[in-house]
Amino acid sequence: MSIHAEHLLTFLHVAEQGGVAAGARLLHRSQPAVSERLRQLTEAVGEPLYQRVGRGIRLTPAGEALLVEARGLRAALDHVEEWIRRRRTLQDGCLRIVSSNNVASYFLHERLAAFRRCCPDIRLVLKTGALDWAIQAAGTWDLLFLDGVFADPQSWLPGFCTLEPWMEDEIVALLPDDHPLAGRGDEGVGWDELVAYPIVWREPESGVRRAVEHALAAVGLSVQFSVEVTGVEAVREAVSAGLGVGFASATALRRAQWPLQPLRLNPPQGLYWTLYLAAPKPDYRSAALNAFLDMLQTD
């Protein structure tokens, strides 16, 4: 026969109160209901737990031994209740975030710092990397921040998660001061003119690269001369050295204050990309996750 926690706690209260009637009053239960729980517990143990003495009870050796265990159960449940209280009041918990390198570097760090200031007791774990690794982490981490174009999100997104647009940003070309296209700024450059120059690409998993390649494919153009590097800093160095035209988020370029000139792509509308947020549906979110998402919505 299985042991129920409520039966052990009933026994604990009766033992500490010294009688069934007193225990029933403390538990706000009827005496027959308390007696039935004690009967089932005694049957499960297989030997008497107490003897009736007048209007009270006296524990048997088995009852004395079980009382120690029941008190341990109460202490464990009190600990769990305190843990739940701390979780609900953001005094305990962990927020695990996966992000593409670009989003983490230029869009996320300041927001995480702001969350740390308002919820200092929540542990933050941030993992950055290539897009393919981030997608593989879907469902095992609390949040995924992704960028670029997705062919079929439902093929990798778990059923209990959603993928929502989070932020839109412009992608611009990066030029050194002595490039033939330098100085055109907001005037911009069309795709057909741009592909006549060497291009500096980031790695294939880069959201910026995928967005530019998608735009070029949409108008039937391809790049003839290119260099591929890894990481946004490598793009800056390659463009500065004169290896070609690079691409970056306009927000990233403003924050990094690189000595390069931005050039609008495909004027007058420009080229925009979307940053996405993959998160569990509301029923699967922790208190810490809800607090962070609320902060993002009011940002």
Summary of the structure (lengths in Angstrom):
residues: 299
radius of gyration: 31.7
end to end distance: 55.3
largest distance: 104.4
contacts: 914
relative contact order: 0.13
helix: 47%
strand: 23%
